[in-house]
Amino acid sequence: MQSGFARTGKWFASEHFGIEPDLIAMAKSLGGGMPIAAVTGRAEIMDAPGVGSLGGTFCGHPLSCAAALAVIETIEKENLLNRSIGIGRRFEDRARVWQKKYPLVGEVRGLGGMCAMELVRDAVTREPADAETKQIARFCYEHGLITITAGTFNNVIRILVPLIVTDEQFDEGLAIIEAALASVTEPKHAALSHA
């Protein structure tokens, strides 16, 4: 769901890899905040169940369907596929600088505007920095930025900003993340230098 509808710089993430899925499930970004879900697929699969067998809680609501049409029109009109790619590049450029400056920043990854930064205590062992990730998320929250943490070890900060974010807003968010990284890592460096 999260990788669909322009989030990665393509309508669907599968397009990056030349995959033609049998089925695609859609929701969240499809409705622009309105509750909607959809499943599309090859005719032989979609036509196989009996009449009324396909459905869901958020399917077919007229207002949500109108919102979904407006979302599609907006993505096309405002060229949000390219905007997503630009957001991803902007994050990656900034995160690569953090990676050099803060050993805590491990892998930086993403497709378009769906980005992530893995935090590790040691670059060689890749020991997850779960406690530090919580500290960074808390710092961000206290400074007006809601972040998403994820990963098997809760040591990944995800970047999933709205594609209509302004450059100024995005830079402000990135500055808060950088300040959070500094607040967690620099006291350790200072303590080591005095030892």
N, C-alpha and C positions, 0 to 999 in steps of 0.2 A: 504494500500500500504506500509506504513512505517514499519509495523510489520512483513512483509513477507521476505522471502529469507534470513534466518539465523539470522536476527536481534535479535531475542529473544532467540536464542540457539536451536531453532527447525526450520525446513524449513518454517513453518507457525505457528503463535501464537495459532491458534485453536488446534494444537496438544497438547499444555499444558493442555487443558481442556477436551480432549477426544471427541472433536466435529468433526463430519464429515460433513463439509458444502456442500450444494447443488452446490454452485458456489464459485470460488475463483478468485478475480481480482488481477492481478500482474502488477507492473511497477517499476519505480525507480531502486531499487537494482538489479532487474532482468537484466538490461542492463549494469551495471557497468559504468554508465555515458552516455551511448548511449540511444537515445529515443526509448523506446519499451514499449508495454503494452500487456497483454494477459488475457484472461478469460478461465478458465477450469472448468469443472463441470461434473455432472452425464450425461450420454449419453442421457437419455430421455429429459433432459432440453436443452442440447446443440444441439440436433438434431431436436427440435421442431420448431424453426424458419425456414423460407424458405431459400433456397440457396441465399447467398449474404446478408442476413439480419443481420448477426453478423459482426462487423468490428469496426475499430476505427482509429484515426489519426496516432497512432504509431504501428500499427499492420503489420507484415509481411515484414518489410524492411530487405533485405538480410544481410546487414552489421550489423544491430542491432541484428538480429537473431544469427549471428556468435558470436557477443559479448556476448549474453545471454548464448550460449553454453559454451563459455570460462568462464563465471562467475560461472556456475554450476560446471564445472570441477575444478575450483580453490577452490570453497567452499569445495568440497569433498577432493581434494588433500591436501589442507592446513588445513584440519580439523577445519574450521571456525565456525562450530556449537559449538564445545567445546571452541573455542577462545571467542565467544560471551558470553558464560556462565562465563568464567574467567574475562572478562571485567566487567560484571555485578557485580560479587562478589567483585572485586577490588574497583569499585565505591561505592558499598554499605558499605564495611568495612570503607572506608575513610569518607563517608557521615555520618555514625553512630558516628564517632568521632566528626565531625562538629556539629552534633545534640546535643551532650553533651556540647560542648564548646560554641556554638552560639545559643541562644534562638530563633533566627530568623529562624533556620532550623526546619521546621515542619515535615511533613511526607516525608519519603524516600521510593521510590517504584521502581519497575521495573521487567522486565523479560529479563534475559540475558543482552545483550548490549543495550537494550532500557530502559533507566533509567530516573528517574526524582526526583527532590527535590522541595518540596513545601515550600515557604517562608511565614511565618506568623509573625504578630506583637505580638501576644499573643497565647501561647500554649493552653490555656483553651478555649478562644472564637474563636480561629483560624481565627482571622481577617487577611485578605489577605494583604501581604506586597508588594503591587504592585509598589509603588515608589522605595522601596529598591531593588526590582527585577530589575527595570530599571537601577538603579545605579550599581548593580553588573554586569549586561550585558554590560554596558558602560565601566566599569573598565576592564572587560575581553577583550573587543574589543581593548581598548587602550593598552593592554598588549599582543596583538597578538593572542587572542583566541576568535573565533566567537562562541557564544552560541545561543541557541534557547529558547525563552521564550514562554510560552503557558498557558493554563488554562482559565477558565471562567473569572477569575479576574486578568489575566496576572501576576500571582505570582508563576509560576512554571518554573524552569530551567530544560530543557531536555538535556539528554546526549545521543547522537546518533553518536558516533565516528565511523569511518571506522573500520571494523573488522581486517584490516591489520595494524592498528596502533601499533607501537612498545610500549613496556612497558615504555621506557624512554619518549616518546612523550606523552603517556597517563598520566604519573606522572607529567610531566610539565604542562599539561592542568589542572589537579586536583590542583596543587600548585597555579596556577593562580586563580582558583575558590576560594580556601581557602584564598588567599590574598584579593580577592574581598570581601568575607564575613567579614574578619577582618576590612577592610577599612570602611565598612558600619556600623558594630556593635561596634567596640571598641571605637570610639570617643564618642558614647553614654554612654558606661560604664564609660569612663574617666570623662565625664561631671557629671554623677551621683555621682561618688565617691568624687568629689570636692564640691558638693552641701551641 
